[in-house]
Amino acid sequence: MSMDMSSKNGCIVVLGLLATTMILATIPAVLNLVSRLLRAHYRRVIWRSPTGDPHAEAPAEIDDLAPRVSFMQAKDVAISQHPAGSEAAEATRDVQIALGISAAVYASSVVATILGLVTLKPFASRLAMAYASLGPQLLLVMWTLRVARRQKMWVFLIYGAAGAMLVSLTSADVLQIMTWAPVFALLIIPALLLLIDRVIEPFVILLLPVLFVIFGVGVLLDRTQPEYIRQGEEVLKGIRPWFILFGLSSAIGGFYLVRALLRRRWPARVVASSLALIGLVVLNPTNDRPVPGVIGIVGVIGAVVLQMLIVGALFQFLMSLQDRPILTNELMQVHLAWAWLTLYFELWAWMTDKFVGLRWWFVCAFAAATVALHVLLFLLRRRRPQTAKKRLLLLRAFGGPDERQDLLDDLRDTWQRVGAIDIIVASDVATRTLQPGMLAAFVLRRTGEQFLGSEQAIAKWLEEHRAAIQGDARYPVNPAFCPNHAWKRAFIPLVRSADAVLMDVRDFTMAHKGCVWELKTLRDEKRLGRVVFLANSRTDGQSIVRLLTGHEITMLDFGHRTKDERRALFDQLLNVADT
């Protein structure tokens, strides 16, 4: 990471920087790719099977009587004075403040470390580096606060202009500092952009244990056998292709073996863990005790199985933290992004002489920020009702994969601050509503246990479904995984118990036969007074008019998801929930 940008070696430096950027982004890119493959496989295995699609309905009969239906714009919805609206706004503001304070703790610690302990001279150079370190932190802060894209651009432009002015006022060597300081800020940006992609969020609870094990093995080798780290280049040169293939095969085989073990009772897991530990400790070859090749292979397999079992144990541990509640998938993704930025600073401390001795300071900054965030969230949760007072049933016109994730996002900081959401899951929100239990069942091929296939399972789900406040001070989204033969039986009790029903009929046509049945059931159950309808220009309003015979309904135009439309949606939900 040389800072010399002379004309003689400028091209080499640029190529080196590009290579460094690619290396830093390698693992985030792999995590992103794995998440996309898991999402595609999850949909293919679960939601394209005959038992996973709740919408294969016979054509519905259409009544000929004409009720009255009207469409309203968001500006026509009066601003509600409901106390729950103020509570939601206050909770969102407090969470944002907690995130901001946590980021400020991290930023101040990193800046103080660079200004006070880095040996780079003159002081203007340390000041420029400290200021540059705030660049990737700004990206993460704006992501966690969900700042609009245009506002992000303005923030970065102002940040860059202020940095250039600071350098010009504090340093005589403006050109050199203006060359390497942006490099320090921008090298990690591609990796962070990959990590904050929301495709990772549903699978982060599974990916984090894998990363823990990988880096844990690296730390263990660094502490117990540092010569492996120092001689890494020679070791890589000595690796043969067959050994790489064997390593990949053992990892894949270890996964399937551990998956089979995890489907058995705990005695089988204990015996397997003990044998794997014996294979790793006793049979694994060392520098001073060579062993036959077959025994070495057994040791490698034992090591792989043990690592997979540790991954499973960490996954179970994170699931328990979600049940407490302490963590959510979103919070875990936030921690992952900040941890990767910390690792970036650690690499500078390890590779640059001017940073020597600062490795643990950056780790302490991350730990302090994490503790500060969770303490503040804990205090915030203590001030909020521990159980949701209201329940919302979310119904959709069932589009293609992920087409309706936007609506769940729009409810995150409004309804989810005051109540829970029940939703009958299909492919359009399959990954957005993916819970750790379903993810574990998917990995272990036990997804049948998660589907509500009987009256007893439905009754148990309704009795036990989550309502407790979560780690991020939101109330939960409860997905009901229902196959063809059961989703109607789940629908009726859900409708009867809901305080409000949100019916998303954007893009609705008569081809959405399951949605047609739901509309007629809402009419027959006399629940239309608790329903908020969302429509757009592609909604087949005439068919809905004929379906809801003799009833007057109003639909909110929600075609653009503007701020005013989201406000009107929340106001209408609060109004119908109290009727």
C-alpha positions in Angstrom: 0.0 0.0 0.0 2.7 2.4 -0.9 1.9 6.1 -0.8 4.5 7.1 -3.4 2.7 8.3 -6.5 5.8 9.4 -8.5 5.6 9.1 -12.2 8.2 6.3 -12.2 6.1 3.8 -10.4 2.7 5.4 -10.6 1.2 2.6 -12.8 2.5 -0.1 -10.4 1.0 1.7 -7.4 -2.4 2.1 -9.2 -2.4 -1.6 -10.1 -1.5 -2.5 -6.6 -4.3 -0.4 -5.2 -6.8 -2.0 -7.6 -5.6 -5.5 -6.6 -5.9 -4.5 -2.9 -9.4 -3.3 -3.4 -10.3 -6.6 -5.1 -8.7 -8.6 -2.3 -10.6 -6.7 0.4 -13.9 -7.3 -1.5 -13.3 -11.0 -2.1 -15.0 -12.4 1.0 -17.9 -9.8 0.9 -18.4 -10.8 -2.8 -18.4 -14.5 -1.9 -21.0 -13.8 0.9 -23.1 -11.8 -1.5 -22.9 -14.6 -4.1 -23.7 -17.3 -1.6 -26.7 -15.4 -0.3 -28.0 -15.1 -3.9 -27.5 -18.8 -4.5 -29.2 -19.7 -1.2 -32.1 -17.4 -2.1 -32.6 -18.9 -5.5 -32.3 -22.5 -4.1 -34.7 -21.7 -1.2 -37.3 -20.5 -3.6 -36.8 -23.4 -6.0 -36.9 -26.1 -3.3 -39.7 -24.6 -1.1 -41.9 -22.3 -3.1 -42.1 -23.9 -6.5 -43.2 -27.3 -5.1 -46.8 -28.4 -5.3 -47.2 -28.0 -1.5 -45.6 -24.6 -1.2 -47.9 -22.4 -3.4 -51.0 -21.2 -1.7 -52.7 -19.8 -4.8 -53.9 -22.7 -6.9 -57.6 -21.9 -6.7 -60.5 -22.6 -8.9 -61.9 -19.7 -10.9 -64.0 -17.5 -8.7 -67.6 -16.6 -9.4 -68.3 -12.9 -9.9 -71.4 -11.3 -8.6 -73.2 -8.9 -10.9 -74.4 -6.4 -8.3 -72.4 -3.2 -8.4 -71.2 -1.7 -5.1 -69.5 1.6 -4.7 -65.7 2.0 -4.8 -63.6 5.1 -4.8 -59.9 5.9 -5.1 -58.2 8.5 -2.9 -54.9 10.2 -3.0 -52.5 10.5 -0.1 -53.1 14.2 0.2 -56.8 13.5 0.9 -56.1 11.4 4.0 -56.2 13.6 7.1 -53.1 13.5 9.3 -54.0 11.4 12.2 -53.5 12.5 15.8 -53.5 9.0 17.1 -51.1 8.5 20.1 -49.6 5.4 18.4 -48.4 7.6 15.5 -46.4 9.7 17.9 -45.1 6.6 19.7 -43.8 5.1 16.4 -42.1 8.4 15.4 -40.5 8.7 18.9 -39.3 5.1 18.8 -37.8 5.5 15.3 -36.1 8.7 16.4 -34.6 7.1 19.5 -33.3 4.1 17.6 -31.7 6.5 15.1 -30.1 8.4 17.9 -28.8 5.1 19.4 -27.3 4.2 16.0 -25.8 7.7 15.7 -24.3 7.6 19.2 -22.8 4.2 18.5 -21.2 5.4 15.3 -19.9 8.5 17.1 -18.3 6.3 19.7 -16.6 4.3 17.0 -15.6 7.4 15.0 -14.2 9.3 17.9 -12.2 6.3 19.1 -10.7 5.7 15.6 -9.9 9.4 15.1 -8.3 9.7 18.5 -6.2 6.6 17.9 -4.9 7.9 14.6 -4.3 11.4 15.8 -2.7 10.4 19.1 -0.9 7.1 18.4 0.0 6.9 14.7 3.7 7.9 14.2 3.0 9.5 10.8 4.5 13.0 10.6 3.7 15.9 10.2 0.4 16.3 12.2 -1.4 17.4 9.0 -0.9 14.0 7.5 -2.4 12.3 10.6 -5.3 14.8 10.5 -5.9 13.9 6.8 -5.8 10.2 7.5 -8.2 10.6 10.5 -10.6 12.6 8.3 -10.4 10.1 5.5 -11.2 7.3 8.0 -14.6 8.9 8.4 -15.5 8.3 4.7 -16.5 4.6 4.9 -18.1 5.3 8.3 -20.4 7.9 6.8 -21.5 5.2 4.2 -22.4 2.8 7.0 -24.2 5.5 9.1 -26.3 6.6 6.2 -27.2 3.0 5.3 -28.3 2.2 8.9 -30.4 5.4 9.0 -31.8 4.6 5.5 -30.9 8.0 4.0 -32.2 8.6 0.5 -29.8 8.1 -2.4 -29.8 11.7 -3.4 -29.0 12.8 0.1 -26.1 10.4 0.3 -24.6 11.9 -2.8 -24.9 15.4 -1.3 -23.3 14.3 1.9 -20.3 12.7 0.2 -19.9 15.8 -2.0 -19.9 18.1 1.0 -17.6 15.6 2.9 -15.1 15.6 0.0 -15.1 19.4 -0.4 -14.7 19.9 3.3 -11.7 17.5 3.3 -10.0 19.3 0.4 -10.4 22.6 2.2 -9.1 21.1 5.5 -6.0 19.8 3.7 -5.4 23.1 1.9 -5.6 25.0 5.2 -3.4 22.6 7.3 -0.7 21.3 5.0 1.9 22.7 2.6 2.1 19.4 0.7 -1.4 19.5 -0.6 -0.9 17.3 -3.7 0.6 14.3 -1.9 -2.0 14.2 0.9 -4.8 14.7 -1.6 -3.5 11.7 -3.4 -3.2 9.1 -0.7 -5.9 10.2 1.8 -8.8 9.5 -0.6 -7.2 6.1 -1.4 -7.3 5.3 2.3 -11.0 6.2 2.4 -12.1 4.5 -0.8 -10.3 1.2 -0.8 -12.8 -0.5 1.5 -15.9 1.1 -0.1 -16.5 -1.7 -2.7 -16.4 -4.4 0.1 -18.8 -2.5 2.2 -21.3 -2.0 -0.6 -21.4 -5.7 -1.1 -21.9 -6.3 2.6 -24.8 -3.9 3.0 -26.8 -5.4 0.1 -30.0 -6.5 1.6 -29.8 -9.9 -0.1 -27.4 -10.9 2.7 -29.8 -10.0 5.6 -32.0 -13.2 5.6 -28.9 -15.4 5.6 -26.5 -13.4 7.8 -27.3 -15.6 10.8 -25.9 -18.6 8.9 -23.0 -16.8 7.2 -21.7 -15.2 10.4 -20.8 -18.5 12.1 -18.9 -19.6 9.0 -16.9 -16.4 9.1 -16.2 -16.8 12.9 -14.9 -20.3 12.3 -12.7 -19.3 9.3 -11.2 -16.3 11.2 -11.0 -18.3 14.4 -8.9 -21.0 12.7 -6.6 -18.2 11.4 -6.2 -16.6 14.8 -5.5 -20.0 16.4 -2.8 -20.7 13.8 -1.4 -17.3 14.4 -1.1 -17.9 18.1 -0.1 -21.6 18.2 1.8 -22.1 15.0 2.9 -18.7 13.7 5.4 -20.2 11.3 2.4 -21.3 9.1 1.4 -17.7 8.7 5.0 -16.4 8.1 5.6 -19.2 5.6 2.2 -18.9 3.9 3.7 -18.1 0.5 5.9 -21.2 0.6 3.0 -23.3 1.8 0.8 -22.1 -1.1 3.5 -22.8 -3.6 3.7 -26.4 -2.3 0.0 -27.1 -2.6 -0.9 -29.5 -5.4 -4.2 -29.4 -7.4 -5.3 -32.8 -6.0 -4.9 -31.4 -2.4 -7.2 -28.5 -3.3 -9.8 -30.9 -4.7 -9.5 -33.1 -1.6 -10.1 -30.0 0.6 -13.2 -29.0 -1.3 -14.5 -32.5 -1.3 -14.0 -32.9 2.4 -15.7 -29.6 3.1 -18.8 -30.6 1.0 -18.8 -34.1 2.5 -18.4 -32.6 6.0 -21.4 -30.4 5.4 -23.7 -33.4 4.4 -22.3 -35.5 7.2 -22.9 -32.8 9.8 -26.4 -32.2 8.4 -27.2 -35.8 8.9 -25.9 -35.7 12.5 -27.9 -32.6 13.3 -31.1 -34.4 12.3 -30.4 -36.9 15.1 -30.6 -36.7 18.8 -27.9 -35.1 21.0 -26.0 -38.3 21.9 -25.1 -38.9 18.3 -23.9 -35.3 18.1 -21.7 -35.7 21.2 -20.1 -38.9 19.9 -19.5 -37.4 16.5 -17.9 -34.3 18.1 -15.7 -36.4 20.3 -14.5 -38.5 17.4 -13.9 -35.4 15.3 -11.8 -33.9 18.1 -9.8 -37.1 18.4 -9.2 -37.1 14.7 -8.0 -33.5 14.8 -5.8 -33.6 17.9 -4.4 -37.1 17.9 -4.3 -38.1 14.3 -3.5 -34.8 12.6 0.1 -34.7 11.4 2.4 -32.0 12.8 5.9 -30.7 11.9 7.7 -33.0 14.4 5.5 -36.1 14.1 4.7 -37.2 10.6 2.0 -39.8 10.2 0.9 -42.0 7.3 -1.2 -40.4 4.6 -4.4 -42.3 5.5 -4.3 -41.2 9.1 -3.6 -37.6 7.9 -6.7 -37.7 5.7 -8.8 -39.0 8.7 -7.4 -36.0 10.7 -8.4 -33.6 8.0 -11.9 -35.0 7.8 -12.2 -34.8 11.6 -11.2 -31.2 11.5 -13.8 -30.4 8.8 -16.5 -32.2 10.7 -15.6 -30.4 14.0 -15.6 -27.0 12.2 -19.1 -27.7 10.8 -20.4 -28.7 14.2 -19.0 -25.5 15.6 -20.8 -23.6 12.9 -24.0 -25.3 13.8 -23.5 -24.5 17.5 -22.9 -20.8 16.8 -26.0 -20.8 14.6 -28.0 -22.1 17.5 -26.5 -19.6 19.8 -27.4 -16.7 17.5 -30.9 -18.0 17.2 -31.2 -18.0 21.0 -30.1 -14.3 21.1 -32.8 -13.5 18.6 -35.4 -15.2 20.9 -34.2 -13.2 24.0 -34.5 -10.7 22.2 -31.1 -9.2 21.7 -30.3 -9.5 18.0 -32.2 -9.3 14.7 -30.9 -10.2 11.2 -30.6 -6.4 10.5 -28.5 -5.8 13.6 -26.3 -8.7 12.7 -25.7 -7.3 9.2 -24.9 -3.9 10.8 -22.3 -5.5 13.1 -20.9 -7.5 10.1 -20.3 -4.3 8.1 -18.7 -2.4 11.0 -16.6 -5.5 11.8 -15.3 -5.6 8.3 -14.4 -1.9 8.4 -12.5 -2.7 11.7 -10.7 -5.5 10.0 -9.7 -3.1 7.3 -8.1 -0.7 9.9 -6.5 -3.8 11.4 -4.9 -4.7 8.1 -3.4 -1.2 8.0 -2.1 -1.6 11.5 -0.5 -5.0 10.6 1.0 -4.0 7.2 2.1 -0.4 7.8 5.0 0.6 10.0 3.3 3.8 11.0 0.4 1.9 12.5 2.4 -0.7 14.4 1.0 -1.4 17.9 -2.5 -0.1 17.1 -4.2 -3.4 16.2 -6.1 -3.8 19.5 -7.1 -0.1 19.6 -9.4 -0.6 16.6 -10.9 -3.8 18.0 -11.6 -1.9 21.2 -13.3 0.9 19.2 -15.6 -1.7 17.6 -16.3 -3.3 20.9 -17.1 0.0 22.6 -19.5 1.0 19.8 -21.3 -2.3 19.9 -21.7 -2.3 23.6 -23.0 1.3 23.5 -25.5 0.4 20.8 -27.0 -2.5 22.7 -27.1 -0.7 26.0 -29.1 2.1 24.4 -31.4 -0.3 22.6 -31.9 -2.2 25.9 -32.9 1.0 27.6 -35.2 1.9 24.7 -36.9 -1.5 24.8 -37.5 -1.1 28.5 -39.5 2.0 27.8 -41.7 0.3 25.2 -44.5 -2.2 25.8 -42.9 -5.6 25.9 -45.7 -7.2 23.8 -47.4 -5.8 20.7 -50.8 -4.3 21.5 -52.0 -4.5 17.9 -51.9 -7.1 15.2 -51.9 -6.5 11.4 -52.7 -9.1 8.8 -50.9 -8.3 5.6 -52.5 -9.7 2.4 -51.1 -9.3 -1.1 -52.0 -10.0 -4.7 -49.1 -12.4 -4.8 -46.7 -11.2 -7.5 -43.4 -12.6 -8.5 -40.4 -13.1 -6.2 -39.7 -10.2 -3.9 -42.1 -7.9 -5.8 -43.8 -7.0 -2.5 -40.8 -6.6 -0.2 -41.2 -2.9 -0.6 -44.4 -2.9 1.5 -42.8 -4.7 4.4 -40.0 -2.1 4.2 -42.6 0.7 4.3 -44.0 -0.7 7.5 -40.7 -1.1 9.4 -40.7 2.2 11.1 -44.4 2.8 11.3 -46.6 -0.2 12.1 -43.8 -2.4 13.4 -43.1 0.2 16.1 -46.6 -0.3 17.5 -47.7 -3.7 16.5 -46.9 -7.1 15.0 -47.5 -8.3 11.5 -49.0 -11.6 10.4 -48.5 -12.7 6.8 -49.3 -15.8 4.8 -46.0 -16.4 3.0 -45.5 -17.1 -0.7 -42.6 -16.6 -3.1 -43.1 -12.9 -3.4 -41.9 -12.4 0.2 -40.2 -15.7 0.7 -36.8 -14.5 1.6 -37.9 -11.2 3.2 -39.9 -13.1 5.8 -37.3 -15.9 6.2 -36.9 -16.7 9.9 -34.0 -18.6 11.5 -36.2 -21.6 12.3 -37.2 -21.9 8.6 -33.6 -21.3 7.5 -32.4 -24.1 9.8 -35.2 -26.4 8.6 -34.2 -25.5 5.0 -30.5 -26.4 5.6 -31.5 -29.6 7.4 -34.2 -30.6 4.9 -36.9 -30.4 7.6 -39.1 -27.7 6.0 -42.2 -29.9 6.3 -42.0 -29.2 10.1 -42.4 -25.4 9.4 -45.5 -25.6 7.3 -48.9 -25.3 8.9 -50.5 -28.4 7.4 -53.2 -29.2 10.0 -55.8 -27.6 12.2 -53.7 -28.4 15.3 -50.6 -26.8 13.8 -52.5 -23.7 12.9 -54.1 -23.4 16.3 -50.7 -23.9 17.9 -49.1 -21.2 15.7 -51.9 -18.7 16.5 -51.3 -19.4 20.2 -47.5 -19.2 20.2 -46.7 -16.8 17.4 -44.3 -14.0 18.4 -45.5 -10.7 19.8 -42.5 -9.7 22.0 -40.5 -6.6 21.1 -37.3 -7.4 19.2 -33.7 -6.3 19.6 -34.1 -3.2 17.3 -37.3 -2.1 19.2 -39.6 -3.3 16.5 -42.4 -5.9 16.9 -42.0 -9.0 14.8 -43.2 -10.2 11.4 -44.8 -13.6 11.8 -44.8 -15.6 8.6 -47.4 -18.4 8.3 -46.0 -21.0 5.9 -49.1 -22.7 4.5 -49.4 -25.3 1.8 -52.3 -25.5 -0.6 -54.6 -27.6 1.6 -54.1 -25.5 4.8 -53.8 -21.8 3.9 -57.6 -21.2 3.9 -58.0 -22.7 7.3 -55.2 -20.4 8.6 -56.7 -17.3 6.8 -60.1 -17.2 8.6 -58.8 -17.2 12.2 -56.1 -14.7 11.3 -58.7 -12.4 9.8 -60.9 -12.7 12.9 -58.1 -12.0 15.3 -56.4 -9.1 13.4 -56.9 -5.5 14.6 -56.4 -4.3 11.0 -56.0 -5.9 7.6 -53.8 -4.4 4.9 -54.9 -5.7 1.5 -52.4 -4.9 -1.2 -54.2 -5.2 -4.5 -51.6 -3.4 -6.7 -51.5 -5.1 -10.0 -54.5 -7.2 -9.0 -56.3 -9.2 -11.8 -58.8 -12.1 -11.7 -55.8 -14.3 -12.4 -54.9 -13.9 -8.7 -57.5 -16.5 -7.7 -56.3 -16.9 -4.1 -56.6 -13.2 -3.7 -60.2 -13.4 -5.1 -61.1 -15.9 -2.5 -59.6 -13.7 0.2 -61.7 -10.7 -0.9 -64.9 -12.7 -0.9 -64.1 -14.1 2.5 -63.4 -10.7 3.9 -66.8 -9.7 2.6 -68.6 -12.7 4.0 -66.8 -12.3 7.4 -68.0 -8.7 7.6 -64.4 -7.5 8.1 -64.2 -5.0 5.3 -64.5 -2.2 7.8 -61.0 -3.1 9.2 -59.4 -3.4 5.7 -57.1 -0.8 4.2 -56.8 -1.3 0.4 -53.8 -0.3 -1.6 -54.1 0.1 -5.3 -52.3 1.5 -8.3 -53.0 2.3 -11.9 -52.8 -1.4 -12.9 -55.4 -2.6 -10.3 -58.4 -4.2 -11.9 -60.9 -2.1 -10.0 -64.0 -3.3 -11.9 -63.4 -6.9 -10.9 -63.1 -5.9 -7.2 -66.3 -3.8 -7.6 -68.2 -6.9 -8.7 -66.6 -9.1 -6.0 -67.5 -6.9 -3.0 -71.2 -6.9 -3.6 -73.1 -4.2 -1.9 -70.2 -2.7 0.1 -68.7 0.7 -0.2 -64.9 0.7 0.0 -62.1 3.2 -0.5 -58.7 2.4 -2.0 -55.5 4.4 -1.4 -53.4 5.1 -4.4 -50.0 3.7 -3.5 -48.4 3.5 -6.9 -45.3 5.6 -6.2 -44.4 4.9 -2.5 -43.9 8.5 -1.8 -43.3 9.8 1.8 -46.9 11.2 1.8 -48.3 7.9 0.6 -46.5 6.0 3.4 -47.8 8.5 6.0 -51.3 8.1 4.7 -51.0 4.3 4.8 -50.0 4.4 8.5 -52.7 6.9 9.4 -55.4 4.7 7.8 -54.1 1.6 9.6 -54.3 3.3 12.9 -57.8 4.6 12.2 -59.2 1.2 11.3 -57.4 -0.6 14.1 -59.4 1.4 16.7 -62.8 1.0 15.0 
